[in-house]
């Protein structure tokens, strides 16, 4: 069993530091180039959707059930078949589905922009005109959510995560007492980067929030709803708790096929109340006539229904699961007993959250960069890139080959250990 670094004498730490420094120099001189920085599907994963290319092969397939030729202008809310499909996948009614283009991030950005510029529903005063509209951000979280807030100069308030979702005692107190808090970003299943899934109690409490701001909105980014690769983790449908209540308009849910079929060429969706759909389409009609309906039909033919999608996702799981298991194995080999690292072991999604020795994340990132290993930037998983303990790193195992992934974990382990010994020797 390895000895905890904090229990080592100065002499032991100095010797270990020298040994790690030599290992690190050997890595640098080897000239590696590895990338664990973003949650991209591998080529093998892209290949499982090869059938999408031939799913739509004739003009006769371009006529919807209502007789509409999807090659032409129209149907801003999306093709009926696509709305039915995504209603089935998300557990809502087709009238609550708005089918967009290829990016759920774009739909989130647009929904946020509409709130900032036009208000929400019957609350027509824009968030911008009301002054500082603040947003709650469960952290560690998704860096692109934070980027949206920064784009609109919207102050962010970090919220603790519990392993089962955001700390609802904290959330309830904040929203009940501050009318300038206008919303919250959430990734309810296999959160980016912690991999945690919100439990039923947490989701119910979110649905039953009583915000001081009557124009409060939840941005429910359900990107990984079908991305299981271990024990299947169910997540409660938040609309089961908001439908017919005073919070019926509070939630915007976002989903896409980007990591189901082809990233950048998938289909994105917003699910929300009919009132919110109508309000969104009023403004969208100025922006666009329609999204790519041919791609919508192609995905309808390829995916078919929820049960077929689950079978399709098993192919992704067969590729992803061994990679996550490899990372977990390498982390156990490198860190067990050292007391300098903990990590999540999710049952799905695309990320592992690695917490290392406090105040070493930036040093570790810089060491990795100089050694030829690209990882997500230190602090990226917190608003304004301000990790309060400078210890969280997001690891993305999906894209690399098994051979590269094994090497990357070994390099990362050396960098984490070297940063820890440097920090401990500094403190002493």
Helices and strands as residue ranges (DSSP letters): G 5-7, H 10-30, E 34-36, H 43-47, G 50-54, G 59-62, H 80-90, G 94-96, E 97-99, H 104-118, E 134-139, H 143-151, E 156-160, H 168-177, E 181-186, H 200-207, E 217-221, H 239-242, E 251-256, E 268-271, H 274-287, H 293-303, H 306-335, E 341-343, E 352-356, H 361-371, E 373-375, G 383-385, E 392-395, H 402-427
